[in-house]
Amino acid sequence: MGEQPLVILDDINLAINAGESVAIIGPSGSGKSTLLGLLAGLDVPSTGQVWLDGHSIFELDEEGRAALRARAVGFVFQNFQLLPGLTALENVALPLELAGRGDAMDRATHWLGLVGLEARRRHYPAQLSGGEQQRVALARAFAGDPRVLFADEPTGNLDARTGAQVIDLLFELNRQAGTTLVLVTHDAILAARCGRQIELAEGTLVAPAGSPQ
């Protein structure tokens, strides 16, 4: 900010173990989404390291980080991030096709069935409700067998009832897949369903990262 540096995160030191479910909580502006972006290698820190699936991700170039994400990471966003010109089936299949999987369409159909949307696989995002769009996003996230799933306010654009249904589905799919789950949320009920909570305030950790919740 001109000559004044803006520190978003400061001295963050934490470890997340394989198979854990972790909620990142804290007030708006505390650095939650920035931390999630750094953990996924979407943002680059001014200093520090992040290790993901055995790789020091900031020693990789942008192409290498993208390849690592394609292989090991799934994402669920508040705004769904579905491509409007593709059907539900095509949205789920696209990352698999980009990864060179020959079974992309079959796998996408399978996962849309698991989230209860096989009958709507030919519908475009504009023809789906918010809850249905988020279920498509869940199918897309899990279809690639990610080691880690990052979710940023996954119920932020949904009403309470629909959000609860989506979260039930998220945790059930996560349990079945054995994926490491890291999610950002303002929802205390959602955060409490995770095995551990990491609280941020003004860019620093409030609770020790390894403390039981």
C-alpha angles and dihedrals in degrees: 000000000000107000092341114088117223112217110203099171125018129191097341111176120171144134127214116197127219111274095018124133110216131180120206107208138175142110124302111286095025093117102258099135091040090054090050090050091051093048089053094045092242091120127038120224124226088231136002140050138262121200116204124180091340096313129110092226099199091057085065122080120240092270091050092050090049090052091050092050091048090053103038112016138073126189135206116185134195091239094046093233094221118160106247095212094057129074121241089262093050092047091055094042098047099079089046091051091048088052089055098248112158092202094057097123095043091048092046090051090050093052094045086055091052091055092046098252106105090114090056098045092115094053123104121232092257088059093055131077121243092259091050091049091052090050088053087051090052091051090050092048096050099037093080094056094241121198089213131029118202116197123186112199091323093185098038094110098039133088117249097262095046091043091054091052092049092049092049088053093046093054093043092051090045091051092051094047097042090225124164106247124206116175137174115217145158089200110104092195091053092045091051090059090064121087092237139016126214111198123203129193123178091345099308135097115262098188123037109266094234098045118117117247 
